[in-house]
Amino acid sequence: MKSLIRSILQIRRKNMKIGLMTCCLSMTVLTAATPAVRADLESKAAQEAAEYVMQRFGRQAVKEGVGSLAAKIESYAARYGDETLLAVRRVGPEAFALVDAAGVDGAKAVRVLARHGEEGATWVLKRPKAMSQMLRYGDEAADVLVKHPGIAEPLVERGGAAAVKALDVVTTQDGRRVAMMFEGDLGKVARSGELLEVIAKYGNRAAEFVWEHKAALATGTVLVAFLADPEPFLNGAAKITGIVGETTAKPLAEGIARGTNWTVILLVVFGLVTASALCLVAKYGLFSVAAAKAVSSGITPKTKPDPPRTNPGDGGTPSSPSERI
């Protein structure tokens, strides 16, 4: 019984070894055949791309025949990858010259053409500054240069990576607004880059808010408050107008206080109070006009002494008619 079990186990082990060897042999055969199969597929894809280009762009655009064009497509695909097929399909034979012009960055040029077609050629590869931006900031820059044609390039030049991120998340209309704002006063403030980062984070909501309040945000104090915590402003919990009022009234009051000569004001007030008091005294006869003038000039007036009163028994003149009776 034991010997039978041992025999069965040995047979199983042999079968496992044979199966493993067979699997390894199959993988070796497939691996050896892969380059040939792949080459055949690439040739077929290049041939199909060449035929498509001939149909779409015509023989006037394609000087060489289908065979020569297919061979050229296959050669560029081997150098720059399979995206070459799509790039040539979308742009035509011009793709070869654009890729060659990119030099060592030919693979990136192929990717731009494959993603954006003729628009990528027009707004990126054919514009030196735009091409430089794409190489510096990557595919995202190429996306916004095509998405916002003619608008993105100067804004990216001014705002860098923050401008790329902001333009990537806003609509074409808001993209135009952002570009217009940064050509004006907002582009001159020191923290304009941070403002672009806020737009990049909150998207169209932030772009529209900044557009509506662009004049107020050009004020340093208002911009600082907004950048410190944009969320309450965007949600309507905080109001720009309140900050504008504070920033307008406070400097005005401080300026008036600093520019006022309080000594002169106090002297004027004292003079008015004194003049009013003297007028009241003169009006109600508390002093003579001469006395009022003397007081105003700081001189104490001399008053005449009252005449002496005499008694009738002394033989003097009576002080009143009643006393003479």
Summary of the structure (lengths in Angstrom):
residues: 325
radius of gyration: 48.8
end to end distance: 181.1
largest distance: 183.1
contacts: 883
relative contact order: 0.03
helix: 82%
strand: 0%
